[in-house]
Amino acid sequence: MDKLFEKLKEYLHMDDEIPFDEFSQYYKSLIECLNTTFEEMDQDTRIKGRYACSIVQANAESREKREKKNAKAFKKISAKTAFWMNAINYRLLKEGLTQAEIDQAMEAINDSI
C-alpha cells in the first residue's frame, strides 16, 4: 500500500491527467492490494487505502462524465472504489474510530499532500 500511496501523491502533484491505461492500471493495483492484504492491514494503512480509494473514485466519477469513450470503465472503477471506501470505513468504525476521527484523518492526509 505504501508504494501505491506514494504513486498517488505523485499523481496528485501532476498538472495533467494521466492516460486511461495508466489510471486503469493504478486502479487494478489498488484493488489487488486491498483484496490480498486488507485483513492484515493496520489502522494507518487502512486509512491510507480509504484515502486512495476516495481519490480514485472521485476522479473516475469526474472522468466518466467527460470521456465518453471509457465512460463504462470509469463507472465500474468508481463503483468498486466506492465499495472499498465503504468497507474500509465500516472496518475502521468497527475498530472503534468515530466517523469524525476518520474524516479528520482523511483531512490530515489531504493537508500533508
N, CA, C and O atoms as a MOPAC input file, in Angstrom:
PM7 MOZYME 1SCF
protein

 N      0.82700 1    -1.19900 1     0.00000 1
 C      0.00000 1     0.00000 1     0.00000 1
 C      0.86900 1     1.26000 1     0.00000 1
 O      0.49200 1     2.27900 1    -0.57800 1
 N      2.02200 1     1.18700 1     0.64400 1
 C      2.89000 1     2.36700 1     0.69600 1
 C      3.33500 1     2.81100 1    -0.69800 1
 O      3.36200 1     4.00600 1    -0.99300 1
 N      3.68600 1     1.84200 1    -1.55800 1
 C      4.09700 1     2.18600 1    -2.92800 1
 C      2.94100 1     2.83900 1    -3.68800 1
 O      3.13200 1     3.81700 1    -4.41000 1
 N      1.75300 1     2.28800 1    -3.51700 1
 C      0.57900 1     2.84800 1    -4.18600 1
 C      0.27600 1     4.25000 1    -3.67300 1
 O     -0.11300 1     5.13400 1    -4.43600 1
 N      0.45800 1     4.44100 1    -2.37500 1
 C      0.19300 1     5.74800 1    -1.78400 1
 C      1.19900 1     6.78400 1    -2.28800 1
 O      0.83000 1     7.92400 1    -2.57200 1
 N      2.45700 1     6.39100 1    -2.39800 1
 C      3.48500 1     7.30300 1    -2.92100 1
 C      3.20100 1     7.65400 1    -4.38300 1
 O      3.38600 1     8.79800 1    -4.79900 1
 N      2.75400 1     6.67500 1    -5.15000 1
 C      2.40800 1     6.92300 1    -6.55200 1
 C      1.21900 1     7.87900 1    -6.63900 1
 O      1.18000 1     8.74700 1    -7.51100 1
 N      0.25300 1     7.72000 1    -5.73700 1
 C     -0.90500 1     8.61100 1    -5.70300 1
 C     -0.45800 1    10.04600 1    -5.43400 1
 O     -0.93800 1    10.98000 1    -6.07600 1
 N      0.45800 1    10.21800 1    -4.48600 1
 C      0.97900 1    11.56100 1    -4.19400 1
 C      1.59500 1    12.17500 1    -5.44600 1
 O      1.38500 1    13.35100 1    -5.74700 1
 N      2.35400 1    11.36100 1    -6.16500 1
 C      2.97900 1    11.82100 1    -7.40900 1
 C      1.91000 1    12.26900 1    -8.40900 1
 O      2.03500 1    13.32400 1    -9.03000 1
 N      0.86500 1    11.46400 1    -8.55600 1
 C     -0.22100 1    11.81000 1    -9.47000 1
 C     -0.90400 1    13.11600 1    -9.06100 1
 O     -1.24400 1    13.93700 1    -9.91300 1
 N     -1.09900 1    13.30100 1    -7.76900 1
 C     -1.80800 1    14.48300 1    -7.29000 1
 C     -1.02400 1    15.77000 1    -7.52800 1
 O     -1.60400 1    16.85500 1    -7.56900 1
 N      0.27600 1    15.65200 1    -7.68400 1
 C      1.10700 1    16.83600 1    -7.93200 1
 C      1.29700 1    17.12500 1    -9.42100 1
 O      1.94500 1    18.10600 1    -9.78700 1
 N      0.73900 1    16.28300 1   -10.26900 1
 C      0.86800 1    16.47600 1   -11.71800 1
 C     -0.11700 1    17.54000 1   -12.19500 1
 O     -1.18500 1    17.72700 1   -11.61300 1
 N      0.26400 1    18.22500 1   -13.25400 1
 C     -0.61700 1    19.23500 1   -13.84500 1
 C     -1.61200 1    18.63100 1   -14.83000 1
 O     -2.70200 1    19.16900 1   -15.02800 1
 N     -1.23700 1    17.51800 1   -15.44500 1
 C     -2.08800 1    16.86900 1   -16.44100 1
 C     -2.68600 1    15.58300 1   -15.88200 1
 O     -2.14200 1    14.97300 1   -14.96200 1
 N     -3.82100 1    15.18600 1   -16.46100 1
 C     -4.40600 1    13.89800 1   -16.10000 1
 C     -3.58300 1    12.77700 1   -16.71500 1
 O     -3.04000 1    12.91500 1   -17.81100 1
 N     -3.50100 1    11.67500 1   -16.00100 1
 C     -2.80300 1    10.51900 1   -16.56100 1
 C     -3.71000 1     9.85700 1   -17.60300 1
 O     -4.93300 1     9.96400 1   -17.51200 1
 N     -3.12800 1     9.18100 1   -18.58100 1
 C     -3.93600 1     8.49700 1   -19.60300 1
 C     -4.78400 1     7.38300 1   -18.98200 1
 O     -4.48000 1     6.88000 1   -17.90100 1
 N     -5.84500 1     7.01500 1   -19.68800 1
 C     -6.75400 1     5.98500 1   -19.18900 1
 C     -6.02500 1     4.70100 1   -18.81500 1
 O     -6.28100 1     4.13400 1   -17.75300 1
 N     -5.12400 1     4.23700 1   -19.67000 1
 C     -4.43400 1     2.96800 1   -19.40600 1
 C     -3.65400 1     3.00700 1   -18.09500 1
 O     -3.66900 1     2.03900 1   -17.33500 1
 N     -2.98600 1     4.10400 1   -17.83300 1
 C     -2.22700 1     4.23400 1   -16.58800 1
 C     -3.16600 1     4.33100 1   -15.38900 1
 O     -2.90500 1     3.74500 1   -14.33800 1
 N     -4.26300 1     5.07800 1   -15.55400 1
 C     -5.26700 1     5.20100 1   -14.49700 1
 C     -5.85200 1     3.82500 1   -14.16700 1
 O     -5.98600 1     3.45500 1   -13.00100 1
 N     -6.19400 1     3.08500 1   -15.20600 1
 C     -6.76800 1     1.75700 1   -15.04600 1
 C     -5.78600 1     0.80900 1   -14.36000 1
 O     -6.18100 1     0.02200 1   -13.49900 1
 N     -4.52000 1     0.88000 1   -14.73400 1
 C     -3.50100 1     0.02300 1   -14.12200 1
 C     -3.32900 1     0.35200 1   -12.64000 1
 O     -3.19000 1    -0.55200 1   -11.81700 1
 N     -3.33900 1     1.64000 1   -12.29700 1
 C     -3.23000 1     2.04100 1   -10.89300 1
 C     -4.42300 1     1.49300 1   -10.10800 1
 O     -4.26200 1     0.93800 1    -9.02200 1
 N     -5.62000 1     1.65700 1   -10.67200 1
 C     -6.83700 1     1.15400 1   -10.03600 1
 C     -6.74900 1    -0.35500 1    -9.79900 1
 O     -7.06800 1    -0.83400 1    -8.71100 1
 N     -6.31700 1    -1.09800 1   -10.81500 1
 C     -6.20800 1    -2.55600 1   -10.68000 1
 C     -5.19800 1    -2.93700 1    -9.60000 1
 O     -5.42500 1    -3.87900 1    -8.84100 1
 N     -4.10100 1    -2.21800 1    -9.53000 1
 C     -3.09200 1    -2.48500 1    -8.49700 1
 C     -3.64500 1    -2.19500 1    -7.10700 1
 O     -3.39000 1    -2.93900 1    -6.16100 1
 N     -4.40200 1    -1.11000 1    -6.99200 1
 C     -5.01200 1    -0.74300 1    -5.70900 1
 C     -5.99700 1    -1.81900 1    -5.25400 1
 O     -5.95700 1    -2.24800 1    -4.10100 1
 N     -6.86800 1    -2.25000 1    -6.14400 1
 C     -7.86600 1    -3.27500 1    -5.80400 1
 C     -7.18400 1    -4.59800 1    -5.46900 1
 O     -7.58800 1    -5.28100 1    -4.52900 1
 N     -6.16600 1    -4.95900 1    -6.22300 1
 C     -5.42600 1    -6.19300 1    -5.93700 1
 C     -4.78600 1    -6.12900 1    -4.54800 1
 O     -4.83100 1    -7.09900 1    -3.79300 1
 N     -4.20100 1    -4.99800 1    -4.22400 1
 C     -3.59100 1    -4.81600 1    -2.90500 1
 C     -4.64200 1    -4.96100 1    -1.80400 1
 O     -4.40900 1    -5.64100 1    -0.80500 1
 N     -5.78700 1    -4.32900 1    -1.98600 1
 C     -6.85600 1    -4.41800 1    -0.98500 1
 C     -7.37600 1    -5.85000 1    -0.86900 1
 O     -7.61000 1    -6.33600 1     0.23700 1
 N     -7.55500 1    -6.52200 1    -1.99400 1
 C     -8.04900 1    -7.90300 1    -1.97700 1
 C     -7.09700 1    -8.85500 1    -1.26100 1
 O     -7.54000 1    -9.78500 1    -0.58800 1
 N     -5.80700 1    -8.63000 1    -1.40200 1
 C     -4.83400 1    -9.58300 1    -0.85400 1
 C     -4.32500 1    -9.22800 1     0.53500 1
 O     -3.87400 1   -10.11300 1     1.26200 1
 N     -4.38400 1    -7.95200 1     0.92600 1
 C     -3.77200 1    -7.57600 1     2.21200 1
 C     -4.71600 1    -6.89000 1     3.19300 1
 O     -4.29100 1    -6.51200 1     4.28500 1
 N     -5.96900 1    -6.72300 1     2.83400 1
 C     -6.89100 1    -5.95900 1     3.67600 1
 C     -6.95200 1    -6.46700 1     5.11700 1
 O     -6.88700 1    -5.67300 1     6.05600 1
 N     -7.07400 1    -7.76100 1     5.29400 1
 C     -7.21500 1    -8.32600 1     6.64100 1
 C     -5.99100 1    -8.07800 1     7.51400 1
 O     -6.11700 1    -7.95100 1     8.73200 1
 N     -4.80800 1    -8.00800 1     6.90500 1
 C     -3.57700 1    -7.82200 1     7.67600 1
 C     -3.22200 1    -6.35200 1     7.88700 1
 O     -2.31000 1    -6.04300 1     8.65400 1
 N     -3.92100 1    -5.45300 1     7.22300 1
 C     -3.58200 1    -4.02900 1     7.31100 1
 C     -3.80300 1    -3.48300 1     8.71700 1
 O     -4.76400 1    -3.84000 1     9.39800 1
 N     -2.88100 1    -2.60100 1     9.13600 1
 C     -3.10900 1    -1.89100 1    10.38900 1
 C     -4.01200 1    -0.68500 1    10.10000 1
 O     -4.33500 1    -0.39300 1     8.94900 1
 N     -4.40100 1    -0.00600 1    11.15600 1
 C     -5.35100 1     1.09400 1    11.02700 1
 C     -4.83200 1     2.20800 1    10.10700 1
 O     -5.57600 1     2.73000 1     9.27700 1
 N     -3.56300 1     2.56200 1    10.25900 1
 C     -2.97700 1     3.62600 1     9.44200 1
 C     -2.99800 1     3.25500 1     7.95900 1
 O     -3.30000 1     4.09100 1     7.10800 1
 N     -2.67800 1     2.01200 1     7.66100 1
 C     -2.67400 1     1.55000 1     6.27100 1
 C     -4.09100 1     1.53300 1     5.71000 1
 O     -4.30000 1     1.86900 1     4.54500 1
 N     -5.05100 1     1.14900 1     6.52000 1
 C     -6.45300 1     1.16400 1     6.06700 1
 C     -6.90300 1     2.58800 1     5.75900 1
 O     -7.61600 1     2.82600 1     4.78400 1
 N     -6.48300 1     3.52600 1     6.59400 1
 C     -6.84500 1     4.92700 1     6.35800 1
 C     -6.23400 1     5.40600 1     5.04200 1
 O     -6.89300 1     6.10000 1     4.26700 1
 N     -4.97900 1     5.03700 1     4.78900 1
 C     -4.34600 1     5.39900 1     3.51300 1
 C     -5.08700 1     4.74900 1     2.34400 1
 O     -5.27700 1     5.37400 1     1.30100 1
 N     -5.50100 1     3.50500 1     2.52000 1
 C     -6.25400 1     2.81000 1     1.48200 1
 C     -7.58400 1     3.48300 1     1.20800 1
 O     -8.00000 1     3.60700 1     0.05600 1
 N     -8.24700 1     3.91600 1     2.26600 1
 C     -9.52500 1     4.61300 1     2.11000 1
 C     -9.31900 1     5.92800 1     1.36900 1
 O    -10.11100 1     6.29300 1     0.49900 1
 N     -8.25200 1     6.63300 1     1.71900 1
 C     -7.95300 1     7.89400 1     1.05000 1
 C     -7.68900 1     7.65700 1    -0.44400 1
 O     -8.22600 1     8.36700 1    -1.29500 1
 N     -6.86800 1     6.66600 1    -0.74800 1
 C     -6.56000 1     6.35400 1    -2.15000 1
 C     -7.84000 1     6.01500 1    -2.91200 1
 O     -8.03600 1     6.47200 1    -4.03900 1
 N     -8.70300 1     5.22100 1    -2.30100 1
 C     -9.97300 1     4.86900 1    -2.94500 1
 C    -10.83000 1     6.11000 1    -3.18200 1
 O    -11.47100 1     6.23400 1    -4.22600 1
 N    -10.84300 1     7.02500 1    -2.22100 1
 C    -11.66200 1     8.22900 1    -2.37400 1
 C    -11.17300 1     9.08900 1    -3.53900 1
 O    -11.97600 1     9.65800 1    -4.27900 1
 N     -9.85400 1     9.18000 1    -3.69800 1
 C     -9.29000 1     9.97200 1    -4.79500 1
 C     -9.59000 1     9.30200 1    -6.14200 1
 O    -10.02000 1     9.96400 1    -7.08600 1
 N     -9.36200 1     8.00200 1    -6.22300 1
 C     -9.61400 1     7.27800 1    -7.47400 1
 C    -11.10600 1     7.32500 1    -7.81200 1
 O    -11.47500 1     7.51400 1    -8.97200 1
 N    -11.95500 1     7.15600 1    -6.81100 1
 C    -13.39900 1     7.16600 1    -7.02900 1
 C    -13.86000 1     8.52600 1    -7.56100 1
 O    -14.59900 1     8.59100 1    -8.54300 1
 N    -13.42900 1     9.59900 1    -6.92100 1
 C    -13.83400 1    10.94100 1    -7.34700 1
 C    -13.31700 1    11.24300 1    -8.75500 1
 O    -14.02300 1    11.83600 1    -9.57100 1
 N    -12.09500 1    10.83600 1    -9.02400 1
 C    -11.50400 1    11.07600 1   -10.33700 1
 C    -12.23700 1    10.27800 1   -11.41500 1
 O    -12.52400 1    10.79900 1   -12.49300 1
 N    -12.53600 1     9.02100 1   -11.12100 1
 C    -13.25300 1     8.18000 1   -12.09000 1
 C    -14.64700 1     8.74000 1   -12.36200 1
 O    -15.10400 1     8.75600 1   -13.50500 1
 N    -15.31000 1     9.19200 1   -11.32000 1
 C    -16.64800 1     9.76100 1   -11.46900 1
 C    -16.61000 1    11.00800 1   -12.36000 1
 O    -17.47300 1    11.19300 1   -13.21800 1
 N    -15.62300 1    11.84000 1   -12.15100 1
 C    -15.46800 1    13.05000 1   -12.95700 1
 C    -15.14800 1    12.71200 1   -14.41400 1
 O    -15.73000 1    13.28500 1   -15.33400 1
 N    -14.22800 1    11.78600 1   -14.60900 1
 C    -13.81100 1    11.42100 1   -15.96600 1
 C    -14.90700 1    10.65800 1   -16.71200 1
 O    -14.98300 1    10.71900 1   -17.93900 1
 N    -15.75100 1     9.94600 1   -15.97600 1
 C    -16.87000 1     9.22700 1   -16.60600 1
 C    -17.76500 1    10.20500 1   -17.36700 1
 O    -18.26400 1     9.88600 1   -18.44600 1
 N    -17.96400 1    11.38300 1   -16.80600 1
 C    -18.84400 1    12.38000 1   -17.41600 1
 C    -18.19200 1    13.08200 1   -18.60600 1
 O    -18.88100 1    13.57200 1   -19.50100 1
 N    -16.85800 1    13.12800 1   -18.60800 1
 C    -16.14600 1    13.87300 1   -19.64900 1
 C    -15.61900 1    13.00100 1   -20.77900 1
 O    -15.46100 1    13.48200 1   -21.90100 1
 N    -15.34600 1    11.74500 1   -20.51000 1
 C    -14.71600 1    10.87200 1   -21.50400 1
 C    -15.66900 1     9.74500 1   -21.90300 1
 O    -15.67100 1     8.66900 1   -21.30400 1
 N    -16.45600 1    10.01100 1   -22.89900 1
 C    -17.48100 1     9.04000 1   -23.32900 1
 C    -16.88000 1     7.70800 1   -23.77500 1
 O    -17.48500 1     6.65400 1   -23.58000 1
 N    -15.69400 1     7.75800 1   -24.37000 1
 C    -15.06300 1     6.53800 1   -24.88400 1
 C    -14.88000 1     5.48400 1   -23.78700 1
 O    -15.11600 1     4.29900 1   -24.01900 1
 N    -14.46100 1     5.91300 1   -22.60100 1
 C    -14.20200 1     4.98400 1   -21.49900 1
 C    -15.19600 1     5.14500 1   -20.34500 1
 O    -14.91200 1     4.73900 1   -19.21900 1
 N    -16.35100 1     5.73400 1   -20.62400 1
 C    -17.32300 1     6.03100 1   -19.57000 1
 C    -17.73400 1     4.78200 1   -18.78300 1
 O    -17.84100 1     4.82400 1   -17.55800 1
 N    -17.95900 1     3.68600 1   -19.48400 1
 C    -18.38500 1     2.45100 1   -18.81900 1
 C    -17.30500 1     1.94500 1   -17.85700 1
 O    -17.61400 1     1.51400 1   -16.74600 1
 N    -16.05300 1     1.99700 1   -18.28200 1
 C    -14.94100 1     1.55500 1   -17.43000 1
 C    -14.79400 1     2.47200 1   -16.22100 1
 O    -14.57100 1     2.00200 1   -15.10600 1
 N    -14.91900 1     3.77900 1   -16.44200 1
 C    -14.81600 1     4.71700 1   -15.32300 1
 C    -15.95100 1     4.50300 1   -14.32100 1
 O    -15.74900 1     4.62800 1   -13.11300 1
 N    -17.13900 1     4.18300 1   -14.82400 1
 C    -18.28100 1     3.92100 1   -13.93800 1
 C    -17.99600 1     2.70200 1   -13.05400 1
 O    -18.29400 1     2.71500 1   -11.85900 1
 N    -17.42200 1     1.65800 1   -13.64000 1
 C    -17.06400 1     0.44700 1   -12.89000 1
 C    -15.99000 1     0.76200 1   -11.84600 1
 O    -16.08200 1     0.32000 1   -10.70100 1
 N    -14.98700 1     1.51600 1   -12.24300 1
 C    -13.91100 1     1.90000 1   -11.32000 1
 C    -14.48600 1     2.69900 1   -10.15800 1
 O    -14.13700 1     2.46200 1    -9.00100 1
 N    -15.35900 1     3.63800 1   -10.46300 1
 C    -15.98900 1     4.46200 1    -9.43400 1
 C    -16.78300 1     3.60200 1    -8.45100 1
 O    -16.69500 1     3.79400 1    -7.23800 1
 N    -17.55500 1     2.65600 1    -8.97800 1
 C    -18.38100 1     1.79200 1    -8.12700 1
 C    -17.52400 1     0.90100 1    -7.22500 1
 O    -17.81600 1     0.75900 1    -6.03800 1
 N    -16.47300 1     0.30600 1    -7.78000 1
 C    -15.63100 1    -0.59500 1    -6.97800 1
 C    -14.85000 1     0.15400 1    -5.90800 1
 O    -14.71500 1    -0.32800 1    -4.78300 1
 N    -14.33800 1     1.32300 1    -6.25100 1
 C    -13.58400 1     2.07100 1    -5.24000 1
 C    -14.52600 1     2.62600 1    -4.17500 1
 O    -14.13600 1     2.74700 1    -3.01300 1
 N    -15.75500 1     2.96500 1    -4.55100 1
 C    -16.74300 1     3.39800 1    -3.55600 1
 C    -17.06800 1     2.23900 1    -2.61000 1
 O    -17.19900 1     2.43800 1    -1.40200 1
 N    -17.19900 1     1.02600 1    -3.16300 1
 C    -17.43000 1    -0.16100 1    -2.33300 1
 C    -16.30800 1    -0.31800 1    -1.30800 1
 O    -16.56800 1    -0.51100 1    -0.12000 1
 N    -15.04800 1    -0.23500 1    -1.77600 1
 C    -13.91300 1    -0.40100 1    -0.87200 1
 C    -13.84000 1     0.71900 1     0.15900 1
 O    -13.49600 1     0.48000 1     1.31700 1
 N    -14.16300 1     1.94100 1    -0.26100 1
 C    -14.18400 1     3.05500 1     0.69300 1
 C    -15.15700 1     2.75600 1     1.83000 1
 O    -14.83600 1     2.95000 1     3.00300 1
 N    -16.34400 1     2.28400 1     1.47000 1
 C    -17.36000 1     1.95900 1     2.47300 1
 C    -16.93700 1     0.78000 1     3.34500 1
 O    -17.17200 1     0.78600 1     4.55400 1
 N    -16.31600 1    -0.22700 1     2.74000 1
 C    -15.85800 1    -1.39500 1     3.50200 1
 C    -14.77000 1    -1.00400 1     4.50000 1
 O    -14.78600 1    -1.44400 1     5.65000 1
 N    -13.83800 1    -0.18600 1     4.06000 1
 C    -12.76400 1     0.26400 1     4.95400 1
 C    -13.34300 1     1.13100 1     6.05800 1
 O    -12.96300 1     1.00100 1     7.22200 1
 N    -14.26000 1     2.01400 1     5.69600 1
 C    -14.90200 1     2.87700 1     6.68600 1
 C    -15.60800 1     2.03300 1     7.74600 1
 O    -15.49200 1     2.30100 1     8.94200 1
 N    -16.34100 1     1.01100 1     7.29600 1
 C    -17.04800 1     0.12000 1     8.21700 1
 C    -16.07000 1    -0.54700 1     9.17900 1
 O    -16.32200 1    -0.61100 1    10.38200 1
 N    -14.95100 1    -1.04500 1     8.64500 1
 C    -13.95200 1    -1.71800 1     9.48000 1
 C    -13.35800 1    -0.74700 1    10.50800 1
 O    -13.17200 1    -1.10800 1    11.67000 1
 N    -13.06400 1     0.47100 1    10.07900 1
 C    -12.49400 1     1.46600 1    10.99600 1
 C    -13.48400 1     1.81000 1    12.10800 1
 O    -13.09100 1     1.97000 1    13.26300 1
 N    -14.75500 1     1.92200 1    11.76200 1
 C    -15.78500 1     2.17500 1    12.77800 1
 C    -15.88100 1     0.99500 1    13.74000 1
 O    -16.00400 1     1.17500 1    14.95200 1
 N    -15.82300 1    -0.20600 1    13.18600 1
 C    -15.88300 1    -1.43000 1    13.99200 1
 C    -14.69200 1    -1.51400 1    14.94900 1
 O    -14.80600 1    -2.05500 1    16.04800 1
 N    -13.54100 1    -0.96900 1    14.51600 1
 C    -12.33800 1    -0.97800 1    15.35000 1
 C    -12.35000 1     0.11700 1    16.41500 1
 O    -11.41600 1     0.21400 1    17.21100 1
 N    -13.39400 1     0.93700 1    16.43700 1
 C    -13.52800 1     1.91600 1    17.50000 1
 C    -13.33600 1     3.37300 1    17.12300 1
 O    -13.51400 1     4.25300 1    17.96500 1
 N    -12.98000 1     3.64600 1    15.88500 1
 C    -12.87400 1     5.04500 1    15.46900 1
 C    -14.27300 1     5.61300 1    15.25800 1
 O    -15.20300 1     4.87900 1    14.92200 1
 N    -14.41700 1     6.90700 1    15.45400 1
 C    -15.68000 1     7.56200 1    15.13100 1
 C    -15.59500 1     8.08000 1    13.70200 1
 O    -14.50700 1     8.18500 1    13.13400 1
 N    -16.74800 1     8.40100 1    13.12600 1
 C    -16.73700 1     8.95000 1    11.76800 1
 C    -15.97000 1    10.26600 1    11.73500 1
 O    -15.27600 1    10.56000 1    10.76200 1
 N    -16.09300 1    11.05500 1    12.79500 1
 C    -15.36400 1    12.32700 1    12.86400 1
 C    -13.85400 1    12.08900 1    12.85800 1
 O    -13.11200 1    12.84100 1    12.22500 1
 N    -13.39900 1    11.05600 1    13.55200 1
 C    -11.96300 1    10.73900 1    13.57200 1
 C    -11.48100 1    10.27100 1    12.19800 1
 O    -10.37800 1    10.61400 1    11.77100 1
 N    -12.30500 1     9.49700 1    11.51900 1
 C    -11.95800 1     9.03400 1    10.17200 1
 C    -11.87400 1    10.22900 1     9.22600 1
 O    -10.92400 1    10.35500 1     8.45400 1
 N    -12.87700 1    11.10300 1     9.29600 1
 C    -12.88400 1    12.29500 1     8.44300 1
 C    -11.68400 1    13.18900 1     8.73200 1
 O    -11.09100 1    13.76200 1     7.81800 1
 N    -11.33500 1    13.30100 1    10.00300 1
 C    -10.18100 1    14.10800 1    10.40400 1
 C     -8.88600 1    13.50500 1     9.85200 1
 O     -8.00000 1    14.23600 1     9.40800 1
 N     -8.77800 1    12.18500 1     9.87900 1
 C     -7.59800 1    11.50600 1     9.33200 1
 C     -7.50200 1    11.73200 1     7.82400 1
 O     -6.40800 1    11.91800 1     7.29100 1
 N     -8.64900 1    11.71700 1     7.13700 1
 C     -8.66100 1    11.98400 1     5.69300 1
 C     -8.18800 1    13.41400 1     5.41400 1
 O     -7.39900 1    13.64600 1     4.49800 1
 N     -8.67400 1    14.36300 1     6.20800 1
 C     -8.25800 1    15.76000 1     6.04700 1
 C     -6.77100 1    15.92700 1     6.31100 1
 O     -6.09100 1    16.67200 1     5.60500 1
 N     -6.26300 1    15.23300 1     7.33100 1
 C     -4.83900 1    15.32400 1     7.66500 1
 C     -3.98000 1    14.81900 1     6.50700 1
 O     -2.95600 1    15.42000 1     6.18300 1
 N     -4.39500 1    13.72500 1     5.88900 1
 C     -3.65600 1    13.20600 1     4.73300 1
 C     -3.71000 1    14.22400 1     3.59700 1
 O     -2.69900 1    14.52100 1     2.96100 1
 N     -4.89400 1    14.74500 1     3.36000 1
 C     -5.06800 1    15.71800 1     2.28100 1
 C     -4.18200 1    16.94600 1     2.50000 1
 O     -3.56200 1    17.44400 1     1.56100 1
 N     -4.12500 1    17.42600 1     3.73000 1
 C     -3.29800 1    18.59300 1     4.05800 1
 C     -1.81300 1    18.30200 1     3.91000 1
 O     -1.03700 1    19.19000 1     3.55900 1
 N     -1.41400 1    17.06200 1     4.17700 1
 C      0.00600 1    16.70700 1     4.11000 1
 C      0.49600 1    16.51800 1     2.67200 1
 O      1.69900 1    16.52100 1     2.41300 1
 N     -0.43300 1    16.35500 1     1.75800 1
 C     -0.06500 1    16.14900 1     0.34600 1
 C     -0.11700 1    17.45900 1    -0.34200 1
 O      0.15400 1    17.53800 1    -1.54000 1

